[in-house]
Amino acid sequence: MHIPEKNSKRLITFKKTFAVISVVTILALVWSRIHAMSNNTVVSHEDFIIATVEYGDLVREVRAPGILVPIELNFLSATSSGRVKKILLKASDAVDIGTVVMVLDNPELSQAVDEAKFEVEVLQAAYHSLQQRWQQSILKQRIVVADFSARYEMTKLRREANQRLLTTGAVSNIDYNESILLEQQLKFQHKLEVELLEILPVLKQAELSAAQAQTNKAMRQLSLQEKLADDLVVKASTKGIVQEVTLQVGEPFKVGTVLARIAEQDNLKAELSVQESQVKDVKKGQTVMLSVGGHMSQGIVKRINPSVQQGVVKVDVFFTDNVLKGARPDLRIEGVIK
């Protein structure tokens, strides 16, 4: 096929023009790039933070709210059954050791105490009576031993006299042998009475010990009844704050019923509520800063609850410094765990 010469010239001209435009464009882009790199930008020294790169630990702080709670609670429990007669203190009242919290009533205890006292008096009287009887018995036995001793010595003298008279013929062999037999009999009886006298103190001690044991048992029963009666006046066993009084006046109770709870005000810990998403960074032994009302104190993580409750984990923090000023149970605080 024959291509006209006029069309071929136009195509060559178009290609040359396109190549020239492309080269010019590329040169313009290169020139602008070189020009941008060659320009110097001036900035102020204050616009930079200059520091030395160091290697170390990155401290992260976990913030959590919480409350102060007593490390140990003292429970005042009923040692007998009865009814509440009077309540002298209520929740939030301060108490000291021996402070009366409430008074209880149990008429049966008064009767039990009187009966126990009477039982002790009866057994003590019986014990003293037994002592007197044994002293009398030992004294009588001593008299018996002395009597047999005298009779034995007398028969011994008679036998010796008969032995001397036997050679003269004034005493027959029958009388002499009779004196010998009587001497042997009294000697044996005297020996038995002496042995009985020696064993009487042992028998006395055994019987008195049994009687004393009965008396001691009655005295312990009396002490128990008196203690139960004394416990009707409920007293604080430690210094602190009354957390709760569980009963009302006139309300009945049984043995073991918790009557009141007392928290030691100087023996508190912080219970922080850490979000479950942050608790993975909390470990035992970490330092904690506790604050309330502008006052601060340092503590340490002692326990992390293994379970999650309502999206938070309870973390127990014990104070390593003095307890926060104005600290009291249930006081809201802020903690920062490092």
Secondary structure, DSSP 4 states (H G I P E B T S, - for coil): -PPPHHHHHHHHHHHHHHHHHHHHHHHHHHHHHHHHHHPPPP--GGG--------------EEEEEEEEESSEEEEE-SS-EEEEEE---TT-EE-TT-EEEEEE-HHHHHHHHHHHHHHHHHHHHHHHHHHHHHHHHHHHHHHHHHHHHHHHHHHHHHHHHHHHHTTTSS-HHHHHHHHHHHHHHHHHHHHHHHHHHHHHHHHHHHHHHHHHHHHHHHHHHHHHHHHHHTTEEE-SSSEEEEEE---TT-EE-TT-EEEEEE-TTSEEEEEEEETTTGGG--TT-EEEEEETTEEEEEEEEEE-SS-BTTEEEEEEEESSPPPTT--TT-EEEEEE-
